[in-house]
Amino acid sequence: MANKVNRYKEILRDLNEWDLFLMKESGLPGPRANLELLAAVADAGDEDTFNRYAYEFTPEQASTNSPEVFLVLCGVAGMGKLITSGKTHYFRNLRDFANDPRWRVREAVAIALQTVGEQDMNMLLAAMEQWSKGNRLEQRAVVAALCEPKLLKPKEAAQKVLEILDHLTSDSLKERNRKDEDFKTLRKALGYGWSVAVVAYPEKGKHMMEHWLTHVDKDIHWIMKENLRKDRLMKMDKVWTTKWLRVVVGMVLIILSLLTSVVSFSQNRYAIGVETGFSDDKYKVSDRNGNLINIPCISFVAGINFREQIDHHLFYELAFLVKQYTTGFALQQQVSNVGNDAFVALLIPARVGYHLNISDRVSLVPLIGISPTLKLPGKEEAAGSFYEKNSVAEVEWHFTTRPLKRDFYALVQGGLGLEHTPLLFSNLKFTFNCNYYYQWLWTVNALDIQYKIDNGPVEQGNLFGMGRFLNFSVGVKYGW
C-alpha cells in the first residue's frame, strides 16, 4: 500500500487540478473506494483543499457511492493532518461529519481520527472520551477510531480503550428503540471492537469482556457472540474463546426457547391499557344529635389509559375513566342504613409514575397526578323515603338532594401500584393499583336528611361530598 500511496503523491504533485483525476480514480461507484489515493490526498493536501472538498457536496448532491463523494472523503480524512498540526478545532468538524448519513463519510472520520492517534494517542483518547457521551453515531465513530491494532500497542492506551468500550456497552442498554438504524450501526461496531482491544491487552481485556459474556440482554449477546467469532480471538486464546462461545450460544438457545421473554416491557415506549375496579366514596356527615354516621359507599370505575415511557423508570400516563358515585349513611345504633346512586362522572387523570424494580418482571409503581372531573348529563335522584321496623327500632327516613351547580372539579391523585410482565407475553403488563383521589375546595354533592326514630321528633342532618374516593383497580396494558 505504501508504494501505491507514494506513486499517487507523485502524480498529485504534477497536477494543477486534482478534482477530475480524483473522481476518475476514486473506484466509485463500486464496492471499494480507492483508499490508497485517499491516503495520498490526506497527506499531500492543504487546509484550503481539505475544507473545499469536505463541504463541496451535500448528501443530496453526492450520494454514498458516487465519484463526487470521494472528494468529500478526501477533505474529511485530511482534517486529521490539520489536527496534528495544532488546529484542534477541527475535532468539532469531524464530530459533525460523524453524523453524516453517508457511511463512507463516517469511515473517513475514523481515518482522520486514527491519523491523530498515530501522532498523539493521548490527544485522541481525550477527545474520544467526550465523544463517547454523545449520540449513537458519534459513539460508533469512537469505536471505529480506537479499535485499530496499530494504536493499541501501548498497554495504557489499550486499557483506556477497554474502559471506553465498557462504558459504551453499558450505555447501549439504555436504548429504548433497538430498531433504530443509528443504534444498529453502533452495535455493529461494538461487534468487532471488543475483540481488537482484548487482543491488544488480553490480561485485562478477557476479564472485562467476561462481565458481558453472560449478560441477558439480547443485543449484548449479539455483540459478544460476534466478537468471539473473530479469528483474532481464536489466535490469541483458542481454549478461552471456544469455551465462552459455547456459553454464549447456549444462552442464546435458552433465550429463544423462552420466545420473547428477554424483551423487557420497559423497552416499549408506548402502551395502551384498560383498568377497572371499585371505589369507596368518602363523605362528611353532619348531625347535631350525633345519630348519623358514614357507611362504606362502594361504586365502580372503568376506563382506558395511554402511557409513554420516558426512560427505564419514569412514565407519563393519561386515562379516561367513567365512575359511578354512590352516597350512603346510617344510624349510630346500626339499626338501619340508606344508600343510593348519586351521579356519574368522567375522570381524565394525568399521571406521572416511577418504576421501582423488584425483579426483572415485577415493579412497584408510586404515582401522582391530577384528574379533571366532569359530571355527566343525567338526573340525580332528587329525593327518597325509607321506612324500616325491626326488633331494635322503628325508623323513618326522608332525604332530598341539594341542588348544586358544580359540574366540573379537579382531584389530586396519589397511590401505589404493582406491575407484572408475564414470561411468555412480554408485550403485556398486568397492573394492580390502590389510589386515593382527593380535593378540598368544592362541595360537589349534598343531601339534606330528615329522620324519626320510634315515632319521636323529626331530626335533621346533612351529608356532604367533595368527590373524594379510595380506588382499587386491576388492569392490563399492551406495549410497543
C-alpha angles and dihedrals in degrees: 000000000000092000092052091048091052092049090052091049090054091051092049092051089059095049125086093194121035103180102087093040092051094049092046093050096037095102088229134164087042144085096278132036118221098266093177091058089045090055091049093053092046089055100039101038129091134223096269091050094049093049093047093049095043093055098030097100131027121214088262092054098043121030125207095267101038127112088236093062088062089072089055090051091052092050094048095045090049092060088076089066090050091053092051088054090060101269094121094162086083087077085078091054091050091050089055091049090050085071095051113128090227111088093207090059090051089052089053088056089057090050091052092049092049088053087058091047093053089058102034117006093178091058091050093048092051092052094044092051087061093045090051088070092055133085127305096270092049089049089050089054089054092056094045092049100044102037095077117120096221090058095050102059093106108076091221091059093046091050092052092048090051090053091050091049089050090053093048092049091050092047091052089067089069092063110112097185104059090173093062111121094224090054090050089052091054091045091054091052092049086050090074104017096076093056092053093051095043092053089051092055110014096169092062100022099058092053093049093046092050088063089066099036093082097039115129097219110111095221092049087051090053093049093050094044091052091051093049090055093059115109091224091068092047090052091048097051118347095183094051094044094047092048094052093042089059091048094050095045090048092052091049090055091050091050092049090050088059089056108215097349095119092060103096118217087227089068088065110092098199134037138179122201149167126228133187136171147125132276138204107224115217124221139169116234119204120195123152091207093052094232099120123076138174122263130193109280105201119195137158134252129190138163150114133280139199124209135194116195110217096187137334090298114019124071142168122219136188122193137186111207133176115209133186111214116211130193128205144163140173143191120270089239089058091229093129143001137192130209134173142167110266109186144315121250138189113225122195105190117192106199141185117203139178128210115226102190114224091174138341090284107026128064137175111227123200112188142177132190150144124253122203105209130200127189108233120229112273138111115268116221100269099198143350143186132207135183128190132172123185140146092285104047148330112248131186119189134190126175136175129197112241109228111243127176095208101117097151129050140143130240128202112226128205130164153121131258141186119217128192130189112205119230100240099032103051095167090063129078127189116211135201116186142180115192136169119211114202144173132161106190108075139038106224101181137009140181129207108212131200123183142167126205118205091346090301125143120307110266126198135214141157139224121207126193127193097182094262120149144158111233132200115188144168127203150158130229134198117210133197 
